[in-house]
Amino acid sequence: MSNQTETRLKTPAAIDALPLRLLKRAALLLLGPFYFLFIAFVPLLCAHKKGFRGWYWRLVKRACSRLLWLLSIRVDLSEADKQALADDSNSVIVINHRSHLDGFALMDAVPDEKWFTFAAKKELCDAKLLSTGFKGAGLVEIDRNSGSVAMGTLSRAVSKMPERRSVVLFPEGTRTKSESLGAFKAGAVLVARETGRSIRPIVILDSDRLLPRGKHLPLSGTIHVVALAPFICDMSASVDDDVARLRAAMLAVFEGS
């Protein structure tokens, strides 16, 4: 077994003492449902007001940060990487996917100056309670029943986005079961090529140690987030070559952690 694998199998160090963790989780259990129902219902009243998308997105970001705080989970992103993301523009963001905590960690870590949204399967956007908020926050609806239709929808949505806004894509497609990164799909590269955007790779580390597949209660600890330099597609190379090069860049950070 490699040293890296041994490190990943170790129990993560809790960031709060046990009594404080229990107190926070009790507060989450008692107050959390009311708070998150408030987040869900706000769009029903305010979705058509001017500036809604901006302030609601920040409200959701704060909710994610509070959730992680109540779970005694810290997200670590260097100041240099925060500045790089704050200055980022005209990009598509790609992140690896190891845990249900990944989206929350990204929302907490990325500074407010960087606007981003997610691509979500159409079924989520059809849910009556959530659809107004999802659509108001700018989520991109994807019909996964047809790959070509999904890619066309995604490319059109990205091409209409302001340069300061990015869509977040998971190139592995789903949470990986292996210790390493999963195989990458070509979607992010295809969208970047069609829209002329760069790709901003972000590597998330240790989220699966806090909330492994099949578990529902996360452990306390730290999730590390690393922002890589912009990835520029090589239009003289094949799509597969770009996908392999993107995965290699992210894998180098993942395995070097």
C-alpha positions as CSV (number, residue, x, y, z in Angstrom):
1,M,0.0,0.0,0.0
2,S,1.4,3.4,-1.0
3,N,2.0,6.2,1.5
4,Q,-0.6,8.3,-0.2
5,T,-3.2,5.6,0.2
6,E,-2.3,5.0,3.8
7,T,-2.7,8.8,4.4
8,R,-6.1,8.8,2.8
9,L,-7.3,5.9,4.9
10,K,-6.4,7.6,8.2
11,T,-9.2,9.0,10.3
12,P,-9.2,12.8,9.7
13,A,-8.3,15.1,12.5
14,A,-11.5,16.8,14.0
15,I,-11.4,20.6,14.1
16,D,-13.6,21.0,17.1
17,A,-13.7,19.3,20.5
18,L,-16.4,16.6,20.9
19,P,-18.7,18.7,23.2
20,L,-18.7,21.6,20.7
21,R,-19.3,19.2,17.8
22,L,-22.3,17.7,19.6
23,L,-23.7,21.1,20.3
24,K,-23.3,22.3,16.7
25,R,-25.0,19.1,15.4
26,A,-27.9,19.5,17.8
27,A,-28.4,23.1,16.6
28,L,-28.3,21.8,13.0
29,L,-30.9,19.1,13.8
30,L,-33.2,21.6,15.5
31,L,-32.8,24.7,13.4
32,G,-31.5,23.5,10.1
33,P,-34.8,22.4,8.6
34,F,-36.4,25.8,9.2
35,Y,-33.3,27.7,7.8
36,F,-33.1,25.6,4.6
37,L,-36.9,25.8,4.1
38,F,-36.4,29.5,4.2
39,I,-33.7,29.3,1.6
40,A,-36.0,27.2,-0.6
41,F,-39.0,29.5,-0.3
42,V,-37.3,32.9,-0.7
43,P,-37.3,32.5,-4.5
44,L,-41.1,32.0,-4.6
45,L,-41.5,35.6,-3.3
46,C,-38.5,37.3,-4.7
47,A,-37.4,35.6,-8.0
48,H,-38.7,38.4,-10.2
49,K,-37.2,41.2,-8.3
50,K,-34.2,43.1,-9.8
51,G,-30.9,41.8,-8.7
52,F,-32.4,38.6,-7.3
53,R,-29.9,36.2,-8.9
54,G,-26.9,38.0,-7.4
55,W,-28.0,38.3,-3.8
56,Y,-29.7,34.9,-3.8
57,W,-26.6,33.2,-5.0
58,R,-24.6,34.8,-2.2
59,L,-27.3,33.7,0.2
60,V,-27.0,30.1,-0.9
61,K,-23.2,30.4,-0.6
62,R,-23.6,31.6,3.0
63,A,-26.0,28.8,3.7
64,C,-23.4,26.2,2.5
65,S,-20.7,27.8,4.7
66,R,-23.0,27.7,7.7
67,L,-23.8,24.1,7.1
68,L,-20.1,23.1,7.0
69,W,-19.5,25.1,10.1
70,L,-22.2,23.3,12.0
71,L,-20.8,20.0,10.8
72,S,-17.3,21.1,12.1
73,I,-15.9,21.0,8.6
74,R,-13.3,23.5,7.5
75,V,-12.5,24.2,3.8
76,D,-8.9,25.2,3.1
77,L,-8.0,27.3,0.0
78,S,-4.8,29.3,-0.2
79,E,-4.9,33.1,-0.4
80,A,-3.2,32.9,-3.8
81,D,-5.8,30.5,-5.1
82,K,-8.6,32.7,-3.8
83,Q,-7.2,35.7,-5.6
84,A,-6.8,33.6,-8.8
85,L,-10.4,32.6,-8.6
86,A,-11.6,36.1,-7.8
87,D,-9.8,37.3,-11.0
88,D,-10.9,34.4,-13.1
89,S,-13.1,35.1,-16.2
90,N,-14.2,33.5,-19.4
91,S,-13.8,30.0,-18.1
92,V,-15.5,26.7,-17.5
93,I,-14.8,25.3,-14.0
94,V,-14.1,21.5,-13.6
95,I,-13.8,19.7,-10.3
96,N,-13.2,16.1,-9.3
97,H,-16.1,14.4,-7.5
98,R,-15.6,12.2,-4.5
99,S,-18.3,13.1,-2.0
100,H,-21.7,14.8,-1.6
101,L,-19.7,17.5,0.3
102,D,-17.8,18.6,-2.9
103,G,-20.4,21.2,-4.0
104,F,-20.8,22.6,-0.5
105,A,-17.0,22.9,-0.2
106,L,-16.7,24.7,-3.6
107,M,-19.5,27.1,-2.6
108,D,-17.7,27.9,0.7
109,A,-14.2,28.2,-0.8
110,V,-14.7,30.3,-4.0
111,P,-14.8,34.1,-3.2
112,D,-17.9,36.1,-4.0
113,E,-16.1,38.0,-6.8
114,K,-16.2,34.8,-8.8
115,W,-19.7,34.0,-10.0
116,F,-20.4,30.4,-10.9
117,T,-23.3,28.0,-11.3
118,F,-23.9,24.3,-11.8
119,A,-25.3,22.1,-14.6
120,A,-28.1,20.1,-13.1
121,K,-30.2,17.3,-14.5
122,K,-33.6,18.5,-15.8
123,E,-35.5,16.4,-13.2
124,L,-34.2,18.5,-10.4
125,C,-35.3,21.7,-12.1
126,D,-38.8,20.2,-12.6
127,A,-39.3,19.7,-8.8
128,K,-42.0,22.2,-7.8
129,L,-40.5,23.4,-4.5
130,L,-37.0,23.7,-5.9
131,S,-37.5,24.8,-9.6
132,T,-38.0,28.5,-8.9
133,G,-34.8,28.8,-6.8
134,F,-32.8,26.7,-9.2
135,K,-33.9,28.6,-12.3
136,G,-33.6,31.9,-10.5
137,A,-30.1,31.1,-9.4
138,G,-29.1,30.4,-13.0
139,L,-28.7,26.6,-12.9
140,V,-28.3,25.1,-16.4
141,E,-30.9,22.4,-17.0
142,I,-29.5,19.3,-18.7
143,D,-31.6,16.6,-20.3
144,R,-29.3,13.6,-19.8
145,N,-31.5,11.3,-21.9
146,S,-29.7,12.7,-25.0
147,G,-26.0,13.5,-25.0
148,S,-26.2,15.7,-28.1
149,V,-29.1,17.7,-26.8
150,A,-27.4,18.1,-23.4
151,M,-24.2,19.3,-25.0
152,G,-26.1,21.8,-27.2
153,T,-28.0,23.1,-24.3
154,L,-24.9,23.5,-22.2
155,S,-22.8,25.2,-24.9
156,R,-25.6,27.7,-25.7
157,A,-26.0,28.5,-22.0
158,V,-22.3,29.1,-21.5
159,S,-22.0,31.2,-24.6
160,K,-24.7,33.6,-23.2
161,M,-23.0,33.8,-19.8
162,P,-21.1,37.0,-18.8
163,E,-17.4,36.4,-18.8
164,R,-17.3,36.6,-15.0
165,R,-19.8,33.7,-14.6
166,S,-18.7,30.1,-15.1
167,V,-20.5,26.8,-15.1
168,V,-19.1,24.0,-12.9
169,L,-18.8,20.6,-14.5
170,F,-17.8,17.2,-13.0
171,P,-15.6,15.6,-15.7
172,E,-15.8,12.2,-14.0
173,G,-19.6,12.4,-14.3
174,T,-20.3,10.8,-10.9
175,R,-18.6,10.2,-7.6
176,T,-15.6,7.9,-8.0
177,K,-15.2,4.7,-6.1
178,S,-11.4,4.4,-6.7
179,E,-8.6,5.9,-4.7
180,S,-7.5,7.9,-7.8
181,L,-9.4,10.1,-10.2
182,G,-12.0,8.4,-12.4
183,A,-12.0,8.5,-16.2
184,F,-12.9,11.9,-17.6
185,K,-15.7,12.6,-20.0
186,A,-15.2,15.0,-22.9
187,G,-18.0,17.4,-22.1
188,A,-16.0,20.2,-20.5
189,V,-13.4,20.2,-23.3
190,L,-16.1,20.2,-25.9
191,V,-17.9,23.2,-24.3
192,A,-14.6,25.1,-23.9
193,R,-13.7,24.5,-27.5
194,E,-17.2,25.5,-28.8
195,T,-17.4,28.7,-26.7
196,G,-13.7,29.8,-26.8
197,R,-13.4,29.6,-23.0
198,S,-10.5,28.3,-21.0
199,I,-11.0,25.6,-18.4
200,R,-10.2,26.3,-14.7
201,P,-9.5,23.0,-13.0
202,I,-10.1,22.7,-9.3
203,V,-9.0,19.7,-7.3
204,I,-10.9,18.8,-4.1
205,L,-9.1,16.6,-1.6
206,D,-10.2,14.6,1.5
207,S,-14.0,15.2,1.1
208,D,-14.4,11.4,0.7
209,R,-12.6,10.8,4.0
210,L,-15.2,12.9,5.8
211,L,-18.2,11.5,4.0
212,P,-17.4,8.2,2.2
213,R,-19.8,6.7,-0.3
214,G,-22.7,5.0,1.6
215,K,-22.4,7.2,4.7
216,H,-24.8,9.9,5.7
217,L,-23.2,11.6,8.7
218,P,-19.9,13.3,7.9
219,L,-16.9,13.4,10.2
220,S,-15.3,16.6,11.4
221,G,-12.2,17.6,9.5
222,T,-10.7,19.7,6.7
223,I,-11.4,19.6,3.0
224,H,-8.5,21.0,0.9
225,V,-9.2,22.8,-2.4
226,V,-6.5,23.6,-5.0
227,A,-7.1,25.9,-8.0
228,L,-4.9,25.1,-11.0
229,A,-3.8,27.4,-13.7
230,P,-6.2,27.9,-16.6
231,F,-6.2,25.0,-19.1
232,I,-6.2,26.1,-22.7
233,C,-7.6,23.7,-25.2
234,D,-5.2,22.8,-28.1
235,M,-7.4,23.2,-31.2
236,S,-4.7,21.5,-33.3
237,A,-4.9,18.3,-31.1
238,S,-7.8,15.9,-30.8
239,V,-10.5,16.2,-28.1
240,D,-9.2,13.0,-26.5
241,D,-5.7,14.5,-26.3
242,D,-7.1,17.5,-24.5
243,V,-9.1,15.4,-22.1
244,A,-6.1,13.3,-21.3
245,R,-3.9,16.4,-20.7
246,L,-6.6,17.9,-18.5
247,R,-6.9,14.8,-16.4
248,A,-3.1,14.5,-16.1
249,A,-2.8,18.0,-14.8
250,M,-5.5,17.4,-12.1
251,L,-4.1,13.9,-11.3
252,A,-0.6,15.4,-10.6
253,V,-2.1,17.6,-7.9
254,F,-4.4,14.9,-6.6
255,E,-1.6,12.3,-6.2
256,G,0.9,14.8,-5.1
257,S,-1.2,15.9,-2.1
